[in-house]
Amino acid sequence: ILSVSRVFFVSSSSSEGGEGGQNYYEDSDNSQESDRAYDFNYISIFESCAGEVAGLTLVIFTIDRVGRIPSQIATLGCAGICVSLLCILSDPSIAAQWQVPHSALVVLAFLARAFEMSASCVAWTGTAEMLATEIRTTGHSAANAVARIGAMTIPFLVAESTPLKDLGIFMLVAHGIAMFCTSRLPETKGKAMGANATDKSIATSKMVDGDYSQRELSLI
């Protein structure tokens, strides 16, 4: 969301944003940084927000057919590519050279928010399903706490001083790490709530008691 807002950040003397113009307004005297006036292309931001409705619809029709893990990996990958391209193509040096149309940036922002919304919905669904009832609240709270840490640090990264192309590369790497972490999670499609955690508890108990059959040992 902050990346999209940064892309569509415009000067008060300009009618459009995100096309390589200078991302701030200075008065005629070039006096003080505190005299800058900030504004956003709210129409473009609103158009990109509609992508969240599309992303939620995508989840509804795919999460039970494709599965939690494959759908989250796919949407994270698509989101990373879209937001990375959005930031890189909005960088003043690149936008001026390639003459990227404003409509292309709006489409990329729409797709980025759609896929981000899809990945987020799948993440919260899978978390509730894979954790046992006894630790589900604790697990959600821990995940939410880590998310708050990210929410506190990301505004410093998306600051005006950070080049958009560097921001795009960072977002691509961050989504790649998220995809790897997601690939290590168990699939919960078609299983009861907490079934994976229950299976793991039973397996741990059997290992302690030495109560595995030869067939069960071959499946571990």
N, C-alpha and C positions, 0 to 999 in steps of 0.2 A: 504494500500500500504506500509506504514512504517512498519507494523507488519510483512508482508511478507519479506521485505528487511532485517529486523532484524533477522528473522529465517534463511535466506540464507546468513547471514554474516559469512565470513570464514576468517581464518588466512592466511597470505601469505605463510605459510609453509604447508598448507593443501590443498587437492584437492577437498574436498567436504565440504558442510556446513550443518548446521541444524541437525546434528546427535549427539549432546551431547558433542562435542569437545569444548575446550575453545574458547571463542568468540573474542579473540584478540591475536596479536602476540607481544611477547616481545623478545628483542635481547638477545644474549647469556650472556651479563653482567647483565641483569635485571636492567638496569640503570634507565631510566626515562620514565615516562608515555608518554612523547612527542615523544619517539622513536618508538611508535607502528605504524605498517603499516596496513591499513584497505583495505579489498577487499571483493567482493561479488561473489556468484555463479551466474553469469549473465545468464547462460543457464537455470537454474531452474527458475529464475525470469522471463525470456522471456517466458518459457513454461506456467507459471502461468498467464502471461499477456494475453495469448490467451483466458483465461476464460472470459474476458470482451466482446469478440465477441460473445461467447456463451450466456452470460447474456443478451446482447442486443437483440439477436435473440429470446431468451425466452420471453422477454417483448413484442416483436412485435406480437407473436402468442398467448399471454395470457391476455394482459391488457384489451382488449375489450370483451373477453369471460368470464373471471373470475371477472373482476372489479378492480378498482384502489386500494381500501382499502384491500380487501382480498389478492390480489397479493403482495402488499407491505408488509403486515404483514408476509406472508409466506416466502418471500425472505429475509426479515430481520431476521426472526427466523433461517432459514437455514444458512445465512451468519454468524450469531452470533455463532452457533454451530460449523461451520467449522473453523472459525478463532480462536475460543477458543481452540478447539482440536489441531489445528496447533501449537499454542503457548505452550500449556501444554505438548504435546508430543515432542516438540523441547527443552524443559527444560533439561539441562545436566543431572540432577539426574534421571529424569524419562526416558529419551532416553537411558541412559546407562543401566538402569535396564530392560527396555522392549525391547531394541534393535530394535527400530523403523526404518524400512527401509527408505532410502532417497526418493524412489519413492512414498511412502505413503504420505510423507510431500508435495511432488509436487502436488499430486492429491488433497489434502486438500487445498493447496494454490490456485489451479485452480478453485475449487468449491467456495472457499471463495470470490475470485475476481468476479466470474460469478454472484453470488447472490448479492454481494454488488453493482455491476453495474446495475443489474435489479432493486434493491430497489431504487437506485439513480434516474434512469430514470423515474420510476413510481412517485417518489416524485415530480419531476419537472413538470411532466404532470398534476398531480392532483392539484398542487398549482395554476397553470395557470387557470385551469377549475373552481375551487371553489371560486376564488376571483373575485369581480366585476371589470369591466373595469376601474372604477375611481381609484381603489386602487391596481390594479394588479402590476404596476411598483413599488409602495411603498412596497407592500408585498414581492415581489421578492427581493428587495434591503435589506429589514429587515432580511429575511431568509439568504441571502448571507452574511450579516454582522455577524450574529450569527455563521455561518459556518466558517468565517475567525477567529473568536475567538477560535473555536475548532482547526483550523489548526495551530494556534500559540502555543497552549498549549500541543497538543498531542506529539510533538517531545520530550518534557521533560519527558513524561510518557514512551515513547518507548526507552528511553535512556538505555545505557548498564548496568547501575546500577540497573535497574528494573528487577527482576527475570521474566523469560518468563511465568511461571505458574501464577504469580500474574497478569501479563498483560493479559493472557487468561481469567482469572476470571473477570477482569475489562471489557474486551470487551463483554463478555457474558451479564453482567449486563447492560452495555450501550445499547446493542441491545434490551434487554428486555424493557428498558425504552422507546426506540424509538418505539417499537411495541405497547406499551400502548398508547403513544401519537397519533400514527397513528390510533388506533382503535377509538379514539374520534373524528376523522374527518368525514365529510359527504361524502357519496359516490357520485361521479359525472358521473358514467357510464350512457350513453344514455341521458345526460342532456346537455342543451346549455351552452356555456361559461358564467360563473358567475351566473348560475341559482340558485344555493344554496344561494348566497349572496342576490340575488334579492328577493327570497322567504322570507328570514329572514327580509329584509327591509320592505316588505309588511306586514309581521306578526307584526313587531314592530309598524308600523304605525296604524294597526288595534287595537292593544292593547292600544295605546295612545288615539285613537278616540272612543274606546269602540264599535267597529263596527264588532265584531265577532258574527257569528251565533252559535247556540248551537252545531251543528255538528263540526264546526271548533274548538270550545273550547275543544271538546272531543279528538281532534287529536293532541293538543299541548302537 
